[in-house]
Amino acid sequence: MHQLILGGARSGKSRLAEKLAADSALPVIYIATSQPLDGEMNARVALHRQRRPDHWGLIEEPVELARVLRANASPDRCLLVDCLTLWLTNLLMLEDADRLAFERDQLLETLAALPGQIIFVSNETGLGVVPLGELTRRYVDEAGWLHQALAERCQRVVLTVAGLPLTLKGTAI
Protein backbone atom coordinates (compact mmCIF):
# COMPACT_ATOMS: atom_id res chain seq x y z
CA MET A 1 0.00 0.00 0.00
CA HIS A 2 1.19 3.50 -0.82
CA GLN A 3 0.08 6.24 1.56
CA LEU A 4 0.31 10.02 1.58
CA ILE A 5 0.17 11.77 4.97
CA LEU A 6 -0.42 15.52 4.70
CA GLY A 7 -0.60 18.19 7.36
CA GLY A 8 0.62 21.55 8.49
CA ALA A 9 3.66 22.25 10.62
CA ARG A 10 3.52 20.34 13.91
CA SER A 11 0.23 18.71 12.92
CA GLY A 12 1.34 15.20 13.91
CA LYS A 13 1.92 13.91 10.36
CA SER A 14 5.40 12.50 10.98
CA ARG A 15 4.34 10.88 14.25
CA LEU A 16 1.37 9.26 12.46
CA ALA A 17 3.60 8.04 9.61
CA GLU A 18 6.08 6.58 12.11
CA LYS A 19 3.24 4.77 13.91
CA LEU A 20 1.90 3.35 10.64
CA ALA A 21 5.40 2.18 9.70
CA ALA A 22 5.91 0.53 13.10
CA ASP A 23 2.45 -1.07 12.95
CA SER A 24 3.25 -2.59 9.55
CA ALA A 25 5.40 -5.23 11.32
CA LEU A 26 7.81 -4.94 8.38
CA PRO A 27 11.43 -3.83 8.45
CA VAL A 28 11.41 -0.05 8.00
CA ILE A 29 13.76 2.20 6.07
CA TYR A 30 13.38 5.89 6.84
CA ILE A 31 14.25 8.05 3.83
CA ALA A 32 15.15 11.54 5.02
CA THR A 33 15.12 14.32 2.43
CA SER A 34 16.21 17.18 4.67
CA GLN A 35 19.58 18.84 4.55
CA PRO A 36 20.20 20.16 8.06
CA LEU A 37 22.15 23.30 7.21
CA ASP A 38 21.60 25.24 10.43
CA GLY A 39 21.18 24.72 14.16
CA GLU A 40 17.38 24.87 14.12
CA MET A 41 17.13 22.21 11.42
CA ASN A 42 19.71 20.07 13.25
CA ALA A 43 17.45 20.21 16.32
CA ARG A 44 14.44 19.09 14.25
CA VAL A 45 16.42 16.19 12.79
CA ALA A 46 17.58 15.18 16.28
CA LEU A 47 13.97 15.11 17.50
CA HIS A 48 12.96 12.83 14.62
CA ARG A 49 15.93 10.53 15.30
CA GLN A 50 15.01 10.23 18.99
CA ARG A 51 11.50 9.06 18.10
CA ARG A 52 12.60 6.39 15.63
CA PRO A 53 13.50 2.86 16.74
CA ASP A 54 17.23 2.10 16.51
CA HIS A 55 16.61 -0.93 14.27
CA TRP A 56 15.08 1.15 11.46
CA GLY A 57 17.33 1.76 8.50
CA LEU A 58 18.12 5.29 7.39
CA ILE A 59 18.88 6.71 3.95
CA GLU A 60 19.52 10.42 3.56
CA GLU A 61 18.71 11.53 0.01
CA PRO A 62 17.86 15.17 -0.74
CA VAL A 63 17.29 14.90 -4.52
CA GLU A 64 17.17 11.46 -6.18
CA LEU A 65 14.10 10.10 -4.42
CA ALA A 66 12.82 7.86 -7.24
CA ARG A 67 16.22 6.16 -7.56
CA VAL A 68 16.32 5.43 -3.82
CA LEU A 69 12.75 4.11 -3.83
CA ARG A 70 13.47 1.80 -6.78
CA ALA A 71 16.61 0.48 -5.08
CA ASN A 72 14.93 -0.21 -1.73
CA ALA A 73 11.24 -1.03 -2.30
CA SER A 74 10.42 -4.64 -1.54
CA PRO A 75 7.23 -6.60 -0.78
CA ASP A 76 8.58 -7.32 2.70
CA ARG A 77 9.66 -3.77 3.58
CA CYS A 78 8.13 -0.43 4.56
CA LEU A 79 9.70 2.77 3.27
CA LEU A 80 8.89 6.02 5.06
CA VAL A 81 9.73 9.20 3.12
CA ASP A 82 9.86 12.35 5.26
CA CYS A 83 9.32 14.84 3.74
CA LEU A 84 8.27 15.63 0.19
CA THR A 85 8.11 19.41 0.62
CA LEU A 86 11.72 19.49 1.84
CA TRP A 87 12.59 17.39 -1.23
CA LEU A 88 10.81 19.96 -3.42
CA THR A 89 12.72 22.77 -1.72
CA ASN A 90 16.00 21.01 -2.42
CA LEU A 91 15.06 20.69 -6.09
CA LEU A 92 13.89 24.29 -6.36
CA MET A 93 17.22 25.49 -5.00
CA LEU A 94 19.30 23.66 -7.62
CA GLU A 95 20.78 25.67 -10.46
CA ASP A 96 19.36 23.18 -12.99
CA ALA A 97 15.80 24.42 -13.59
CA ASP A 98 14.79 21.20 -15.39
CA ARG A 99 15.83 18.90 -12.56
CA LEU A 100 12.63 19.40 -10.55
CA ALA A 101 10.41 18.30 -13.44
CA PHE A 102 12.70 15.34 -14.16
CA GLU A 103 12.82 14.09 -10.55
CA ARG A 104 9.08 14.65 -10.01
CA ASP A 105 8.23 12.76 -13.21
CA GLN A 106 10.59 9.94 -12.22
CA LEU A 107 8.82 9.64 -8.86
CA LEU A 108 5.33 9.64 -10.36
CA GLU A 109 6.24 7.17 -13.14
CA THR A 110 8.02 4.83 -10.71
CA LEU A 111 5.38 4.76 -7.98
CA ALA A 112 2.95 2.26 -9.52
CA ALA A 113 5.68 -0.34 -10.00
CA LEU A 114 7.05 -0.12 -6.46
CA PRO A 115 6.28 -3.13 -4.24
CA GLY A 116 5.75 -3.06 -0.50
CA GLN A 117 4.49 -0.32 1.75
CA ILE A 118 5.52 3.25 1.11
CA ILE A 119 4.48 6.14 3.33
CA PHE A 120 5.03 9.69 2.11
CA VAL A 121 4.93 12.64 4.51
CA SER A 122 4.41 16.16 3.20
CA ASN A 123 3.44 19.63 4.38
CA GLU A 124 0.09 20.88 3.16
CA THR A 125 1.00 24.41 2.14
CA GLY A 126 -2.09 25.34 0.15
CA LEU A 127 -4.34 26.30 3.06
CA GLY A 128 -2.81 29.69 3.76
CA VAL A 129 -2.54 33.01 2.00
CA VAL A 130 -0.97 33.26 -1.44
CA PRO A 131 2.74 34.05 -0.93
CA LEU A 132 4.09 37.37 -2.20
CA GLY A 133 7.36 36.20 -3.75
CA GLU A 134 7.77 34.33 -7.04
CA LEU A 135 9.84 31.50 -5.53
CA THR A 136 7.42 30.89 -2.65
CA ARG A 137 4.44 30.95 -5.03
CA ARG A 138 6.20 28.40 -7.23
CA TYR A 139 6.93 26.27 -4.15
CA VAL A 140 3.26 26.27 -3.11
CA ASP A 141 2.18 25.52 -6.69
CA GLU A 142 4.67 22.67 -7.10
CA ALA A 143 3.70 21.17 -3.74
CA GLY A 144 0.01 21.34 -4.62
CA TRP A 145 0.51 19.71 -8.02
CA LEU A 146 2.72 17.00 -6.50
CA HIS A 147 0.18 16.26 -3.77
CA GLN A 148 -2.64 15.98 -6.30
CA ALA A 149 -0.64 13.60 -8.49
CA LEU A 150 0.45 11.45 -5.54
CA ALA A 151 -3.04 11.40 -4.02
CA GLU A 152 -4.32 10.04 -7.31
CA ARG A 153 -1.74 7.22 -7.19
CA CYS A 154 -1.80 6.35 -3.46
CA GLN A 155 -4.30 3.92 -1.96
CA ARG A 156 -4.66 5.98 1.23
CA VAL A 157 -4.42 9.75 1.76
CA VAL A 158 -4.66 11.23 5.25
CA LEU A 159 -4.74 14.84 6.44
CA THR A 160 -3.55 15.40 9.99
CA VAL A 161 -4.77 18.30 12.11
CA ALA A 162 -3.89 18.71 15.79
CA GLY A 163 -2.54 15.15 15.81
CA LEU A 164 -5.82 13.73 14.53
CA PRO A 165 -5.98 11.82 11.24
CA LEU A 166 -8.72 12.58 8.74
CA THR A 167 -8.80 9.93 6.02
CA LEU A 168 -9.44 11.57 2.65
CA LYS A 169 -9.04 8.43 0.53
CA GLY A 170 -8.94 4.71 1.32
CA THR A 171 -9.58 2.85 4.53
CA ALA A 172 -9.76 4.87 7.72
CA ILE A 173 -6.92 4.68 10.20
C-alpha positions in Angstrom: 0.0 0.0 0.0 1.2 3.5 -0.8 0.1 6.2 1.6 0.3 10.0 1.6 0.2 11.8 5.0 -0.4 15.5 4.7 -0.6 18.2 7.4 0.6 21.6 8.5 3.7 22.3 10.6 3.5 20.3 13.9 0.2 18.7 12.9 1.3 15.2 13.9 1.9 13.9 10.4 5.4 12.5 11.0 4.3 10.9 14.2 1.4 9.3 12.5 3.6 8.0 9.6 6.1 6.6 12.1 3.2 4.8 13.9 1.9 3.3 10.6 5.4 2.2 9.7 5.9 0.5 13.1 2.5 -1.1 13.0 3.3 -2.6 9.5 5.4 -5.2 11.3 7.8 -4.9 8.4 11.4 -3.8 8.4 11.4 0.0 8.0 13.8 2.2 6.1 13.4 5.9 6.8 14.2 8.0 3.8 15.1 11.5 5.0 15.1 14.3 2.4 16.2 17.2 4.7 19.6 18.8 4.5 20.2 20.2 8.1 22.1 23.3 7.2 21.6 25.2 10.4 21.2 24.7 14.2 17.4 24.9 14.1 17.1 22.2 11.4 19.7 20.1 13.2 17.5 20.2 16.3 14.4 19.1 14.3 16.4 16.2 12.8 17.6 15.2 16.3 14.0 15.1 17.5 13.0 12.8 14.6 15.9 10.5 15.3 15.0 10.2 19.0 11.5 9.1 18.1 12.6 6.4 15.6 13.5 2.9 16.7 17.2 2.1 16.5 16.6 -0.9 14.3 15.1 1.1 11.5 17.3 1.8 8.5 18.1 5.3 7.4 18.9 6.7 3.9 19.5 10.4 3.6 18.7 11.5 0.0 17.9 15.2 -0.7 17.3 14.9 -4.5 17.2 11.5 -6.2 14.1 10.1 -4.4 12.8 7.9 -7.2 16.2 6.2 -7.6 16.3 5.4 -3.8 12.8 4.1 -3.8 13.5 1.8 -6.8 16.6 0.5 -5.1 14.9 -0.2 -1.7 11.2 -1.0 -2.3 10.4 -4.6 -1.5 7.2 -6.6 -0.8 8.6 -7.3 2.7 9.7 -3.8 3.6 8.1 -0.4 4.6 9.7 2.8 3.3 8.9 6.0 5.1 9.7 9.2 3.1 9.9 12.4 5.3 9.3 14.8 3.7 8.3 15.6 0.2 8.1 19.4 0.6 11.7 19.5 1.8 12.6 17.4 -1.2 10.8 20.0 -3.4 12.7 22.8 -1.7 16.0 21.0 -2.4 15.1 20.7 -6.1 13.9 24.3 -6.4 17.2 25.5 -5.0 19.3 23.7 -7.6 20.8 25.7 -10.5 19.4 23.2 -13.0 15.8 24.4 -13.6 14.8 21.2 -15.4 15.8 18.9 -12.6 12.6 19.4 -10.6 10.4 18.3 -13.4 12.7 15.3 -14.2 12.8 14.1 -10.5 9.1 14.7 -10.0 8.2 12.8 -13.2 10.6 9.9 -12.2 8.8 9.6 -8.9 5.3 9.6 -10.4 6.2 7.2 -13.1 8.0 4.8 -10.7 5.4 4.8 -8.0 2.9 2.3 -9.5 5.7 -0.3 -10.0 7.1 -0.1 -6.5 6.3 -3.1 -4.2 5.7 -3.1 -0.5 4.5 -0.3 1.7 5.5 3.3 1.1 4.5 6.1 3.3 5.0 9.7 2.1 4.9 12.6 4.5 4.4 16.2 3.2 3.4 19.6 4.4 0.1 20.9 3.2 1.0 24.4 2.1 -2.1 25.3 0.1 -4.3 26.3 3.1 -2.8 29.7 3.8 -2.5 33.0 2.0 -1.0 33.3 -1.4 2.7 34.1 -0.9 4.1 37.4 -2.2 7.4 36.2 -3.7 7.8 34.3 -7.0 9.8 31.5 -5.5 7.4 30.9 -2.7 4.4 30.9 -5.0 6.2 28.4 -7.2 6.9 26.3 -4.2 3.3 26.3 -3.1 2.2 25.5 -6.7 4.7 22.7 -7.1 3.7 21.2 -3.7 0.0 21.3 -4.6 0.5 19.7 -8.0 2.7 17.0 -6.5 0.2 16.3 -3.8 -2.6 16.0 -6.3 -0.6 13.6 -8.5 0.5 11.5 -5.5 -3.0 11.4 -4.0 -4.3 10.0 -7.3 -1.7 7.2 -7.2 -1.8 6.3 -3.5 -4.3 3.9 -2.0 -4.7 6.0 1.2 -4.4 9.8 1.8 -4.7 11.2 5.3 -4.7 14.8 6.4 -3.6 15.4 10.0 -4.8 18.3 12.1 -3.9 18.7 15.8 -2.5 15.2 15.8 -5.8 13.7 14.5 -6.0 11.8 11.2 -8.7 12.6 8.7 -8.8 9.9 6.0 -9.4 11.6 2.7 -9.0 8.4 0.5 -8.9 4.7 1.3 -9.6 2.8 4.5 -9.8 4.9 7.7 -6.9 4.7 10.2 
